[in-house]
């Protein structure tokens, strides 16, 4: 009798354990399904809406992708689910590449139509600085390279700049200097600070002399 009760008790425990595992597997499958459906739904989003809301889409994707990856660990036989997950990942990456490609194309069109944007691209890199004048991407790790590119770009093009170009250069330079004040508080190395100081010393007279020359040239042409 005691043995019978013991066997029944073990059977109940085994059933409960199996049921728990089945529930976890079922929940894991639902999580993967939800992720796959989310990626599929992005294909129905209008291209314009996708570009305008890409940051939110990317954030949601990272969360759901992480959940789906974690869910696979709760599935004993997850080969098929892994295939579905990989296919959804590939579909998302294709969409991401398309959106980024369209954004780059738009930036190039904007640059052609907007001489100021062309100038900013030359000073900082393609699309780094737009109308929002956002320098948050400049940090202690890259600010020396940013100054270096800026000063070298000015040096290479100084004979081509108009007075208006020099005014834009000065505006960008002052904005970069303002960002430097913030970055210094975040831990700018003394070595980078020293190198930046050298670049600033190089830029100052180059700006003053060439802007004066551009202004004189414009006045001369106006009199002719």
Secondary structure, DSSP 8 states (H G I E B T S, - for coil): -HHHHHHHHHHHHHHHHHHHHHHHHHHHHHHHHHHHHHHHHHTTS-HHHHHHTHHHHHHHHHHHHHHHHHHGGG-SS-HHHHHHHHHHHHHHHHHHHHHHHHHHHHHHHHHHH-HHHHHHHHHH-TTSS-TT---TT--TTTHHHHHHHHHHHHHHHTTT--HHHHHHHHHHHHHHHHHHHHHHHTT--HHHHHHHHHHHHHHHHHHHHHHHHHHHHHHHHHH-
